[in-house]
Amino acid sequence: MLGHLEGGGRVILLEPKPLLTKAAKMPGLDGRKMSKSYGNTISLRDSPTKVEYSINTMPTDPARVRRNDPGDPQKCPVWKFHEIYSSDEVKAWVAEGCTNAGIGCLECKRHVVDAVLNELYIIQQRASEFNAQPELIRTIVSEGCEAAREAARWTLDEVRHALFLNHR
Ligand code: SF4
């Protein structure tokens, strides 16, 4: 819907713009987009053992059959995780080590495992704090609903005003 009402000199119902980071779309463990229906996900509540297993069993560049076969990170789903989680230094180490078979795939995946575990640890700690306080959750939800109602009321008033429906 157009945000600008012609002749009204007002802007209402402004279309929201996306604010996406470069990791807005997470790759799945098999290189496709991460989706529950593909069975290629890492869940926020997965245990460290499960996360480690999931990443260590990710497919890699099919050319790397043996440890000393060179590979190409661009053909490997693990690389997409490095692009999100790894520093430039680690990415350069992977690019070099993969293409000249200087590193093994498990060695390469270790950096991704550690980065994902670090990230999940923070999320899981926070989740367990909230889990222990159901009353707090109820309060947050109720305050959120009230704030949403208030915002909706404000928007409806704006629309009515713009459409000259304020006679009631
Ligand atoms: S070394 Fe890393 S980027 Fe290269 S094929 Fe193995 S897992 Fe993939």
Backbone and ligand atoms as CSV (ligand in chain L), in Angstrom:
chain,resi,resn,atom,element,x,y,z
A,1,MET,N,N,0.843,-1.200,0.000
A,1,MET,CA,C,0.000,0.000,0.000
A,1,MET,C,C,0.882,1.256,0.000
A,2,LEU,N,N,0.410,2.249,-0.726
A,2,LEU,CA,C,1.187,3.485,-0.770
A,2,LEU,C,C,1.150,4.181,0.573
A,3,GLY,N,N,2.298,4.647,1.043
A,3,GLY,CA,C,2.321,5.332,2.320
A,3,GLY,C,C,1.834,6.762,2.191
A,4,HIS,N,N,1.964,7.318,0.989
A,4,HIS,CA,C,1.655,8.729,0.828
A,4,HIS,C,C,0.245,8.897,0.308
A,5,LEU,N,N,-0.555,9.667,1.021
A,5,LEU,CA,C,-1.921,9.888,0.592
A,5,LEU,C,C,-1.959,11.124,-0.290
A,6,GLU,N,N,-2.338,10.912,-1.549
A,6,GLU,CA,C,-2.285,12.002,-2.516
A,6,GLU,C,C,-3.100,13.221,-2.083
A,7,GLY,N,N,-2.475,14.386,-2.124
A,7,GLY,CA,C,-3.185,15.613,-1.774
A,7,GLY,C,C,-3.334,15.815,-0.283
A,8,GLY,N,N,-3.116,14.778,0.503
A,8,GLY,CA,C,-3.336,14.891,1.943
A,8,GLY,C,C,-2.148,15.485,2.667
A,9,GLY,N,N,-0.983,15.460,2.015
A,9,GLY,CA,C,0.223,15.972,2.639
A,9,GLY,C,C,0.653,15.151,3.841
A,10,ARG,N,N,0.127,13.929,3.941
A,10,ARG,CA,C,0.474,13.085,5.081
A,10,ARG,C,C,1.022,11.755,4.592
A,11,VAL,N,N,1.860,11.189,5.402
A,11,VAL,CA,C,2.372,9.862,5.072
A,11,VAL,C,C,1.831,8.900,6.118
A,12,ILE,N,N,1.045,7.928,5.634
A,12,ILE,CA,C,0.509,6.935,6.578
A,12,ILE,C,C,0.812,5.539,6.069
A,13,LEU,N,N,0.731,4.560,6.936
A,13,LEU,CA,C,0.967,3.161,6.575
A,13,LEU,C,C,2.222,3.007,5.716
A,14,LEU,N,N,3.267,3.602,6.195
A,14,LEU,CA,C,4.536,3.554,5.458
A,14,LEU,C,C,4.995,2.112,5.321
A,15,GLU,N,N,5.336,1.720,4.100
A,15,GLU,CA,C,5.764,0.333,3.899
A,15,GLU,C,C,7.102,0.081,4.586
A,16,PRO,N,N,7.174,-0.936,5.455
A,16,PRO,CA,C,8.441,-1.186,6.159
A,16,PRO,C,C,9.522,-1.660,5.189
A,17,LYS,N,N,10.765,-1.263,5.464
A,17,LYS,CA,C,11.888,-1.711,4.627
A,17,LYS,C,C,12.634,-2.800,5.399
A,18,PRO,N,N,13.118,-3.805,4.704
A,18,PRO,CA,C,13.856,-4.856,5.426
A,18,PRO,C,C,15.189,-4.350,5.956
A,19,LEU,N,N,15.559,-4.801,7.141
A,19,LEU,CA,C,16.866,-4.464,7.711
A,19,LEU,C,C,17.607,-5.789,7.895
A,20,LEU,N,N,18.183,-6.282,6.812
A,20,LEU,CA,C,18.765,-7.621,6.870
A,20,LEU,C,C,20.285,-7.584,7.033
A,21,THR,N,N,20.793,-8.505,7.828
A,21,THR,CA,C,22.249,-8.657,7.914
A,21,THR,C,C,22.679,-9.596,6.794
A,22,LYS,N,N,23.959,-9.784,6.635
A,22,LYS,CA,C,24.385,-10.674,5.545
A,22,LYS,C,C,24.078,-12.142,5.873
A,23,ALA,N,N,23.762,-12.420,7.130
A,23,ALA,CA,C,23.409,-13.795,7.508
A,23,ALA,C,C,21.902,-13.955,7.684
A,24,ALA,N,N,21.130,-13.138,6.970
A,24,ALA,CA,C,19.673,-13.216,7.135
A,24,ALA,C,C,19.158,-14.584,6.689
A,25,LYS,N,N,19.809,-15.170,5.714
A,25,LYS,CA,C,19.394,-16.496,5.263
A,25,LYS,C,C,20.488,-17.483,5.638
A,26,MET,N,N,20.218,-18.328,6.619
A,26,MET,CA,C,21.256,-19.267,7.064
A,26,MET,C,C,21.305,-20.482,6.145
A,27,PRO,N,N,22.515,-20.868,5.746
A,27,PRO,CA,C,22.612,-22.100,4.955
A,27,PRO,C,C,22.346,-23.314,5.849
A,28,GLY,N,N,21.804,-24.356,5.251
A,28,GLY,CA,C,21.589,-25.591,6.007
A,28,GLY,C,C,22.852,-26.452,6.012
A,29,LEU,N,N,22.783,-27.548,6.763
A,29,LEU,CA,C,23.965,-28.415,6.882
A,29,LEU,C,C,24.348,-29.063,5.553
A,30,ASP,N,N,23.400,-29.077,4.605
A,30,ASP,CA,C,23.703,-29.689,3.311
A,30,ASP,C,C,23.927,-28.647,2.217
A,31,GLY,N,N,23.971,-27.362,2.609
A,31,GLY,CA,C,24.238,-26.314,1.619
A,31,GLY,C,C,22.987,-25.668,1.071
A,32,ARG,N,N,21.818,-26.369,1.223
A,32,ARG,CA,C,20.568,-25.713,0.804
A,32,ARG,C,C,20.162,-24.752,1.904
A,33,LYS,N,N,19.047,-24.026,1.715
A,33,LYS,CA,C,18.659,-23.126,2.805
A,33,LYS,C,C,18.261,-23.968,4.016
A,34,MET,N,N,18.521,-23.403,5.222
A,34,MET,CA,C,18.227,-24.187,6.412
A,34,MET,C,C,16.719,-24.280,6.602
A,35,SER,N,N,16.208,-25.501,6.676
A,35,SER,CA,C,14.758,-25.680,6.794
A,35,SER,C,C,14.478,-26.991,7.515
A,36,LYS,N,N,13.505,-26.937,8.419
A,36,LYS,CA,C,13.146,-28.139,9.169
A,36,LYS,C,C,12.707,-29.256,8.229
A,37,SER,N,N,11.971,-28.857,7.162
A,37,SER,CA,C,11.467,-29.897,6.264
A,37,SER,C,C,12.592,-30.574,5.482
A,38,TYR,N,N,13.732,-29.918,5.346
A,38,TYR,CA,C,14.879,-30.574,4.687
A,38,TYR,C,C,15.684,-31.410,5.690
A,39,GLY,N,N,15.394,-31.261,6.962
A,39,GLY,CA,C,16.151,-32.018,7.973
A,39,GLY,C,C,17.608,-31.600,8.008
A,40,ASN,N,N,17.886,-30.343,7.730
A,40,ASN,CA,C,19.290,-29.901,7.661
A,40,ASN,C,C,19.561,-28.752,8.640
A,41,THR,N,N,18.877,-28.811,9.788
A,41,THR,CA,C,18.953,-27.680,10.711
A,41,THR,C,C,19.872,-27.930,11.903
A,42,ILE,N,N,20.267,-26.815,12.522
A,42,ILE,CA,C,20.844,-26.862,13.862
A,42,ILE,C,C,19.826,-26.116,14.719
A,43,SER,N,N,19.288,-26.786,15.731
A,43,SER,CA,C,18.263,-26.137,16.555
A,43,SER,C,C,18.918,-25.326,17.660
A,44,LEU,N,N,18.212,-24.273,18.051
A,44,LEU,CA,C,18.766,-23.397,19.097
A,44,LEU,C,C,18.990,-24.145,20.402
A,45,ARG,N,N,18.237,-25.231,20.610
A,45,ARG,CA,C,18.386,-25.973,21.865
A,45,ARG,C,C,19.182,-27.259,21.704
A,46,ASP,N,N,19.806,-27.454,20.567
A,46,ASP,CA,C,20.633,-28.668,20.394
A,46,ASP,C,C,21.772,-28.702,21.403
A,47,SER,N,N,22.081,-29.897,21.886
A,47,SER,CA,C,23.191,-30.047,22.839
A,47,SER,C,C,24.517,-29.868,22.091
A,48,PRO,N,N,25.587,-29.522,22.811
A,48,PRO,CA,C,26.897,-29.391,22.158
A,48,PRO,C,C,27.302,-30.651,21.397
A,49,THR,N,N,26.982,-31.825,21.973
A,49,THR,CA,C,27.355,-33.085,21.295
A,49,THR,C,C,26.628,-33.196,19.960
A,50,LYS,N,N,25.354,-32.840,19.974
A,50,LYS,CA,C,24.562,-32.949,18.738
A,50,LYS,C,C,25.085,-31.957,17.694
A,51,VAL,N,N,25.393,-30.713,18.147
A,51,VAL,CA,C,25.889,-29.700,17.206
A,51,VAL,C,C,27.208,-30.178,16.581
A,52,GLU,N,N,28.067,-30.682,17.426
A,52,GLU,CA,C,29.373,-31.140,16.935
A,52,GLU,C,C,29.193,-32.279,15.926
A,53,TYR,N,N,28.300,-33.209,16.249
A,53,TYR,CA,C,28.055,-34.331,15.345
A,53,TYR,C,C,27.480,-33.826,14.017
A,54,SER,N,N,26.497,-32.913,14.120
A,54,SER,CA,C,25.840,-32.406,12.900
A,54,SER,C,C,26.850,-31.732,11.974
A,55,ILE,N,N,27.745,-30.949,12.547
A,55,ILE,CA,C,28.708,-30.233,11.692
A,55,ILE,C,C,29.793,-31.186,11.181
A,56,ASN,N,N,30.237,-32.069,12.054
A,56,ASN,CA,C,31.295,-32.990,11.617
A,56,ASN,C,C,30.835,-33.952,10.533
A,57,THR,N,N,29.521,-34.164,10.429
A,57,THR,CA,C,29.033,-35.081,9.385
A,57,THR,C,C,28.475,-34.321,8.166
A,58,MET,N,N,28.711,-32.990,8.141
A,58,MET,CA,C,28.273,-32.218,6.969
A,58,MET,C,C,28.999,-32.708,5.712
A,59,PRO,N,N,28.306,-32.691,4.562
A,59,PRO,CA,C,29.024,-33.027,3.329
A,59,PRO,C,C,30.069,-31.955,3.016
A,60,THR,N,N,31.091,-32.321,2.289
A,60,THR,CA,C,32.141,-31.360,1.914
A,60,THR,C,C,32.292,-31.387,0.392
A,61,ASP,N,N,33.302,-30.707,-0.110
A,61,ASP,CA,C,33.560,-30.773,-1.555
A,61,ASP,C,C,33.807,-32.242,-1.932
A,62,PRO,N,N,32.966,-32.780,-2.821
A,62,PRO,CA,C,33.105,-34.213,-3.167
A,62,PRO,C,C,34.493,-34.570,-3.701
A,63,ALA,N,N,35.245,-33.558,-4.167
A,63,ALA,CA,C,36.593,-33.848,-4.692
A,63,ALA,C,C,37.554,-34.266,-3.577
A,64,ARG,N,N,37.236,-33.919,-2.348
A,64,ARG,CA,C,38.135,-34.258,-1.235
A,64,ARG,C,C,37.792,-35.637,-0.663
A,65,VAL,N,N,38.094,-36.639,-1.437
A,65,VAL,CA,C,37.809,-38.012,-1.000
A,65,VAL,C,C,38.806,-38.420,0.085
A,66,ARG,N,N,40.092,-38.155,-0.191
A,66,ARG,CA,C,41.137,-38.441,0.808
A,66,ARG,C,C,41.691,-37.142,1.365
A,67,ARG,N,N,42.398,-37.257,2.470
A,67,ARG,CA,C,42.949,-36.088,3.159
A,67,ARG,C,C,43.856,-35.267,2.230
A,68,ASN,N,N,44.601,-35.951,1.354
A,68,ASN,CA,C,45.521,-35.196,0.497
A,68,ASN,C,C,44.950,-34.829,-0.878
A,69,ASP,N,N,43.626,-34.958,-1.041
A,69,ASP,CA,C,42.987,-34.461,-2.270
A,69,ASP,C,C,42.688,-32.980,-2.089
A,70,PRO,N,N,43.125,-32.134,-3.025
A,70,PRO,CA,C,42.777,-30.713,-2.906
A,70,PRO,C,C,41.280,-30.486,-3.143
A,71,GLY,N,N,40.758,-29.411,-2.563
A,71,GLY,CA,C,39.328,-29.113,-2.727
A,71,GLY,C,C,39.105,-27.672,-3.129
A,72,ASP,N,N,37.845,-27.317,-3.198
A,72,ASP,CA,C,37.470,-25.939,-3.536
A,72,ASP,C,C,36.387,-25.503,-2.548
A,73,PRO,N,N,36.709,-24.548,-1.673
A,73,PRO,CA,C,35.723,-24.129,-0.675
A,73,PRO,C,C,34.381,-23.712,-1.283
A,74,GLN,N,N,34.419,-23.157,-2.497
A,74,GLN,CA,C,33.159,-22.705,-3.117
A,74,GLN,C,C,32.203,-23.868,-3.392
A,75,LYS,N,N,32.752,-25.085,-3.412
A,75,LYS,CA,C,31.889,-26.248,-3.674
A,75,LYS,C,C,31.528,-26.968,-2.378
A,76,CYS,N,N,31.766,-26.323,-1.252
A,76,CYS,CA,C,31.582,-26.986,0.039
A,76,CYS,C,C,30.608,-26.214,0.929
A,77,PRO,N,N,29.581,-26.884,1.459
A,77,PRO,CA,C,28.618,-26.204,2.337
A,77,PRO,C,C,29.260,-25.615,3.598
A,78,VAL,N,N,30.357,-26.203,4.041
A,78,VAL,CA,C,31.017,-25.708,5.267
A,78,VAL,C,C,31.529,-24.280,5.058
A,79,TRP,N,N,31.929,-24.000,3.831
A,79,TRP,CA,C,32.464,-22.659,3.535
A,79,TRP,C,C,31.424,-21.573,3.819
A,80,LYS,N,N,30.152,-21.888,3.529
A,80,LYS,CA,C,29.099,-20.887,3.770
A,80,LYS,C,C,29.025,-20.550,5.257
A,81,PHE,N,N,29.319,-21.514,6.090
A,81,PHE,CA,C,29.337,-21.253,7.535
A,81,PHE,C,C,30.558,-20.410,7.903
A,82,HIS,N,N,31.692,-20.695,7.254
A,82,HIS,CA,C,32.877,-19.860,7.516
A,82,HIS,C,C,32.604,-18.414,7.120
A,83,GLU,N,N,31.881,-18.239,6.008
A,83,GLU,CA,C,31.596,-16.867,5.562
A,83,GLU,C,C,30.808,-16.096,6.616
A,84,ILE,N,N,30.001,-16.797,7.378
A,84,ILE,CA,C,29.200,-16.140,8.411
A,84,ILE,C,C,29.965,-16.024,9.725
A,85,TYR,N,N,30.662,-17.095,10.092
A,85,TYR,CA,C,31.214,-17.156,11.457
A,85,TYR,C,C,32.698,-16.839,11.580
A,86,SER,N,N,33.453,-16.965,10.505
A,86,SER,CA,C,34.912,-16.903,10.681
A,86,SER,C,C,35.512,-15.545,10.353
A,87,SER,N,N,36.633,-15.276,11.003
A,87,SER,CA,C,37.377,-14.040,10.728
A,87,SER,C,C,38.042,-14.156,9.352
A,88,ASP,N,N,38.525,-13.017,8.843
A,88,ASP,CA,C,39.215,-13.033,7.549
A,88,ASP,C,C,40.435,-13.946,7.608
A,89,GLU,N,N,41.072,-13.943,8.769
A,89,GLU,CA,C,42.272,-14.766,8.938
A,89,GLU,C,C,41.940,-16.258,8.804
A,90,VAL,N,N,40.875,-16.677,9.471
A,90,VAL,CA,C,40.484,-18.094,9.400
A,90,VAL,C,C,40.038,-18.435,7.981
A,91,LYS,N,N,39.301,-17.513,7.349
A,91,LYS,CA,C,38.837,-17.785,5.981
A,91,LYS,C,C,40.026,-17.945,5.029
A,92,ALA,N,N,41.048,-17.123,5.232
A,92,ALA,CA,C,42.235,-17.236,4.360
A,92,ALA,C,C,42.923,-18.571,4.619
A,93,TRP,N,N,42.984,-18.986,5.880
A,93,TRP,CA,C,43.592,-20.270,6.251
A,93,TRP,C,C,42.824,-21.427,5.594
A,94,VAL,N,N,41.486,-21.345,5.595
A,94,VAL,CA,C,40.658,-22.396,4.990
A,94,VAL,C,C,40.875,-22.417,3.473
A,95,ALA,N,N,40.812,-21.229,2.857
A,95,ALA,CA,C,40.941,-21.164,1.394
A,95,ALA,C,C,42.271,-21.768,0.953
A,96,GLU,N,N,43.323,-21.405,1.650
A,96,GLU,CA,C,44.658,-21.908,1.324
A,96,GLU,C,C,44.759,-23.412,1.616
A,97,GLY,N,N,44.352,-23.784,2.834
A,97,GLY,CA,C,44.494,-25.181,3.268
A,97,GLY,C,C,43.629,-26.142,2.490
A,98,CYS,N,N,42.459,-25.680,2.067
A,98,CYS,CA,C,41.568,-26.561,1.312
A,98,CYS,C,C,42.113,-26.776,-0.102
A,99,THR,N,N,42.510,-25.685,-0.748
A,99,THR,CA,C,42.920,-25.818,-2.164
A,99,THR,C,C,44.253,-26.536,-2.327
A,100,ASN,N,N,45.106,-26.505,-1.280
A,100,ASN,CA,C,46.358,-27.270,-1.453
A,100,ASN,C,C,46.416,-28.500,-0.552
A,101,ALA,N,N,45.235,-28.886,-0.030
A,101,ALA,CA,C,45.132,-30.070,0.834
A,101,ALA,C,C,46.042,-29.987,2.058
A,102,GLY,N,N,46.251,-28.776,2.517
A,102,GLY,CA,C,47.102,-28.612,3.704
A,102,GLY,C,C,46.351,-28.859,5.017
A,103,ILE,N,N,45.031,-28.813,4.954
A,103,ILE,CA,C,44.251,-29.077,6.171
A,103,ILE,C,C,43.231,-30.172,5.877
A,104,GLY,N,N,42.793,-30.840,6.925
A,104,GLY,CA,C,41.740,-31.851,6.771
A,104,GLY,C,C,40.384,-31.197,7.013
A,105,CYS,N,N,39.328,-31.880,6.563
A,105,CYS,CA,C,37.990,-31.285,6.699
A,105,CYS,C,C,37.552,-31.186,8.163
A,106,LEU,N,N,37.921,-32.164,8.988
A,106,LEU,CA,C,37.522,-32.073,10.398
A,106,LEU,C,C,38.197,-30.890,11.082
A,107,GLU,N,N,39.456,-30.687,10.713
A,107,GLU,CA,C,40.218,-29.538,11.242
A,107,GLU,C,C,39.526,-28.227,10.845
A,108,CYS,N,N,39.106,-28.196,9.601
A,108,CYS,CA,C,38.434,-27.004,9.058
A,108,CYS,C,C,37.098,-26.779,9.763
A,109,LYS,N,N,36.367,-27.872,9.972
A,109,LYS,CA,C,35.043,-27.765,10.593
A,109,LYS,C,C,35.136,-27.364,12.062
A,110,ARG,N,N,36.272,-27.661,12.698
A,110,ARG,CA,C,36.423,-27.354,14.136
A,110,ARG,C,C,36.112,-25.876,14.427
A,111,HIS,N,N,36.570,-25.003,13.528
A,111,HIS,CA,C,36.340,-23.554,13.739
A,111,HIS,C,C,34.848,-23.235,13.706
A,112,VAL,N,N,34.135,-23.916,12.803
A,112,VAL,CA,C,32.693,-23.671,12.704
A,112,VAL,C,C,32.003,-24.227,13.951
A,113,VAL,N,N,32.400,-25.431,14.361
A,113,VAL,CA,C,31.813,-26.031,15.565
A,113,VAL,C,C,31.979,-25.067,16.740
A,114,ASP,N,N,33.203,-24.582,16.961
A,114,ASP,CA,C,33.451,-23.698,18.112
A,114,ASP,C,C,32.620,-22.417,18.023
A,115,ALA,N,N,32.544,-21.837,16.827
A,115,ALA,CA,C,31.807,-20.579,16.678
A,115,ALA,C,C,30.311,-20.785,16.925
A,116,VAL,N,N,29.762,-21.873,16.385
A,116,VAL,CA,C,28.327,-22.128,16.579
A,116,VAL,C,C,28.053,-22.434,18.053
A,117,LEU,N,N,28.927,-23.229,18.679
A,117,LEU,CA,C,28.723,-23.542,20.103
A,117,LEU,C,C,28.780,-22.280,20.963
A,118,ASN,N,N,29.717,-21.398,20.677
A,118,ASN,CA,C,29.798,-20.142,21.444
A,118,ASN,C,C,28.516,-19.340,21.321
A,119,GLU,N,N,28.023,-19.264,20.093
A,119,GLU,CA,C,26.797,-18.503,19.866
A,119,GLU,C,C,25.604,-19.138,20.586
A,120,LEU,N,N,25.492,-20.483,20.464
A,120,LEU,CA,C,24.361,-21.172,21.092
A,120,LEU,C,C,24.437,-21.116,22.608
A,121,TYR,N,N,25.636,-21.145,23.143
A,121,TYR,CA,C,25.793,-21.115,24.601
A,121,TYR,C,C,25.107,-19.861,25.171
A,122,ILE,N,N,25.373,-18.724,24.536
A,122,ILE,CA,C,24.777,-17.460,25.016
A,122,ILE,C,C,23.248,-17.519,24.933
A,123,ILE,N,N,22.749,-18.022,23.808
A,123,ILE,CA,C,21.286,-18.100,23.615
A,123,ILE,C,C,20.674,-19.073,24.637
A,124,GLN,N,N,21.322,-20.224,24.816
A,124,GLN,CA,C,20.757,-21.238,25.708
A,124,GLN,C,C,20.793,-20.788,27.172
A,125,GLN,N,N,21.843,-20.053,27.549
A,125,GLN,CA,C,21.913,-19.526,28.908
A,125,GLN,C,C,20.739,-18.584,29.172
A,126,ARG,N,N,20.520,-17.729,28.193
A,126,ARG,CA,C,19.446,-16.738,28.310
A,126,ARG,C,C,18.083,-17.451,28.358
A,127,ALA,N,N,17.919,-18.470,27.507
A,127,ALA,CA,C,16.650,-19.224,27.495
A,127,ALA,C,C,16.424,-19.890,28.846
A,128,SER,N,N,17.475,-20.424,29.464
A,128,SER,CA,C,17.258,-21.130,30.730
A,128,SER,C,C,16.911,-20.131,31.841
A,129,GLU,N,N,17.415,-18.905,31.749
A,129,GLU,CA,C,17.014,-17.885,32.736
A,129,GLU,C,C,15.510,-17.604,32.627
A,130,PHE,N,N,15.040,-17.480,31.384
A,130,PHE,CA,C,13.607,-17.215,31.188
A,130,PHE,C,C,12.768,-18.439,31.565
A,131,ASN,N,N,13.263,-19.631,31.255
A,131,ASN,CA,C,12.532,-20.860,31.592
A,131,ASN,C,C,12.244,-20.944,33.081
A,132,ALA,N,N,13.168,-20.416,33.847
A,132,ALA,CA,C,13.025,-20.495,35.308
A,132,ALA,C,C,12.059,-19.430,35.838
A,133,GLN,N,N,11.588,-18.550,34.954
A,133,GLN,CA,C,10.707,-17.466,35.427
A,133,GLN,C,C,9.458,-17.333,34.558
A,134,PRO,N,N,8.552,-18.314,34.620
A,134,PRO,CA,C,7.352,-18.247,33.758
A,134,PRO,C,C,6.515,-16.985,33.980
A,135,GLU,N,N,6.525,-16.475,35.217
A,135,GLU,CA,C,5.731,-15.264,35.489
A,135,GLU,C,C,6.265,-14.083,34.680
A,136,LEU,N,N,7.583,-14.013,34.627
A,136,LEU,CA,C,8.216,-12.925,33.866
A,136,LEU,C,C,7.804,-12.996,32.392
A,137,ILE,N,N,7.762,-14.217,31.846
A,137,ILE,CA,C,7.356,-14.390,30.436
A,137,ILE,C,C,5.935,-13.869,30.242
A,138,ARG,N,N,5.043,-14.262,31.170
A,138,ARG,CA,C,3.645,-13.805,31.042
A,138,ARG,C,C,3.585,-12.266,31.052
A,139,THR,N,N,4.376,-11.655,31.946
A,139,THR,CA,C,4.368,-10.189,32.012
A,139,THR,C,C,4.881,-9.582,30.707
A,140,ILE,N,N,5.965,-10.140,30.170
A,140,ILE,CA,C,6.532,-9.607,28.920
A,140,ILE,C,C,5.502,-9.711,27.788
A,141,VAL,N,N,4.827,-10.877,27.694
A,141,VAL,CA,C,3.835,-11.074,26.630
A,141,VAL,C,C,2.683,-10.079,26.803
A,142,SER,N,N,2.235,-9.927,28.046
A,142,SER,CA,C,1.101,-9.034,28.272
A,142,SER,C,C,1.484,-7.570,27.971
A,143,GLU,N,N,2.685,-7.157,28.384
A,143,GLU,CA,C,3.110,-5.784,28.071
A,143,GLU,C,C,3.279,-5.584,26.561
A,144,GLY,N,N,3.769,-6.632,25.886
A,144,GLY,CA,C,3.943,-6.557,24.431
A,144,GLY,C,C,2.598,-6.400,23.735
A,145,CYS,N,N,1.592,-7.175,24.225
A,145,CYS,CA,C,0.241,-7.083,23.629
A,145,CYS,C,C,-0.306,-5.669,23.811
A,146,GLU,N,N,-0.125,-5.115,24.994
A,146,GLU,CA,C,-0.644,-3.776,25.266
A,146,GLU,C,C,0.033,-2.749,24.345
A,147,ALA,N,N,1.346,-2.886,24.186
A,147,ALA,CA,C,2.084,-1.958,23.313
A,147,ALA,C,C,1.599,-2.087,21.867
A,148,ALA,N,N,1.316,-3.342,21.438
A,148,ALA,CA,C,0.835,-3.555,20.067
A,148,ALA,C,C,-0.551,-2.939,19.889
A,149,ARG,N,N,-1.412,-3.126,20.901
A,149,ARG,CA,C,-2.756,-2.539,20.819
A,149,ARG,C,C,-2.673,-1.016,20.697
A,150,GLU,N,N,-1.790,-0.430,21.499
A,150,GLU,CA,C,-1.607,1.017,21.486
A,150,GLU,C,C,-1.152,1.492,20.100
A,151,ALA,N,N,-0.197,0.765,19.527
A,151,ALA,CA,C,0.319,1.131,18.197
A,151,ALA,C,C,-0.787,0.998,17.152
A,152,ALA,N,N,-1.601,-0.077,17.266
A,152,ALA,CA,C,-2.691,-0.283,16.304
A,152,ALA,C,C,-3.728,0.841,16.426
A,153,ARG,N,N,-4.023,1.223,17.670
A,153,ARG,CA,C,-4.995,2.317,17.882
A,153,ARG,C,C,-4.500,3.596,17.210
A,154,TRP,N,N,-3.223,3.868,17.429
A,154,TRP,CA,C,-2.614,5.086,16.887
A,154,TRP,C,C,-2.692,5.064,15.359
A,155,THR,N,N,-2.369,3.899,14.752
A,155,THR,CA,C,-2.385,3.797,13.289
A,155,THR,C,C,-3.811,3.976,12.759
A,156,LEU,N,N,-4.783,3.331,13.434
A,156,LEU,CA,C,-6.176,3.463,12.978
A,156,LEU,C,C,-6.650,4.909,13.050
A,157,ASP,N,N,-6.242,5.592,14.110
A,157,ASP,CA,C,-6.612,7.011,14.229
A,157,ASP,C,C,-6.040,7.804,13.056
A,158,GLU,N,N,-4.787,7.510,12.723
A,158,GLU,CA,C,-4.139,8.203,11.602
A,158,GLU,C,C,-4.900,7.949,10.306
A,159,VAL,N,N,-5.293,6.686,10.076
A,159,VAL,CA,C,-6.004,6.331,8.843
A,159,VAL,C,C,-7.361,7.040,8.801
A,160,ARG,N,N,-8.069,6.987,9.920
A,160,ARG,CA,C,-9.388,7.647,9.960
A,160,ARG,C,C,-9.243,9.138,9.653
A,161,HIS,N,N,-8.227,9.730,10.285
A,161,HIS,CA,C,-8.008,11.153,10.084
A,161,HIS,C,C,-7.713,11.429,8.611
A,162,ALA,N,N,-6.852,10.617,8.012
A,162,ALA,CA,C,-6.470,10.846,6.608
A,162,ALA,C,C,-7.663,10.662,5.673
A,163,LEU,N,N,-8.578,9.764,6.064
A,163,LEU,CA,C,-9.738,9.503,5.204
A,163,LEU,C,C,-10.966,10.341,5.625
A,164,PHE,N,N,-10.723,11.320,6.478
A,164,PHE,CA,C,-11.794,12.194,6.975
A,164,PHE,C,C,-12.939,11.396,7.604
A,165,LEU,N,N,-12.595,10.399,8.370
A,165,LEU,CA,C,-13.617,9.588,9.018
A,165,LEU,C,C,-13.672,9.871,10.520
A,166,ASN,N,N,-13.260,11.078,10.867
A,166,ASN,CA,C,-13.174,11.398,12.285
A,166,ASN,C,C,-14.465,11.957,12.875
A,167,HIS,N,N,-15.559,11.823,12.059
A,167,HIS,CA,C,-16.797,12.437,12.543
A,167,HIS,C,C,-17.420,11.676,13.701
A,168,ARG,N,N,-17.029,10.356,13.886
A,168,ARG,CA,C,-17.647,9.598,14.983
A,168,ARG,C,C,-17.014,9.871,16.306
L,1,SF4,S1,S,38.706,-28.225,3.964
L,1,SF4,FE1,FE,36.875,-27.142,4.717
L,1,SF4,S2,S,36.144,-25.960,2.936
L,1,SF4,FE2,FE,37.551,-27.540,2.162
L,1,SF4,S3,S,36.229,-29.250,1.565
L,1,SF4,FE3,FE,36.970,-29.609,3.686
L,1,SF4,S4,S,35.359,-28.759,4.995
L,1,SF4,FE4,FE,35.079,-27.926,2.948
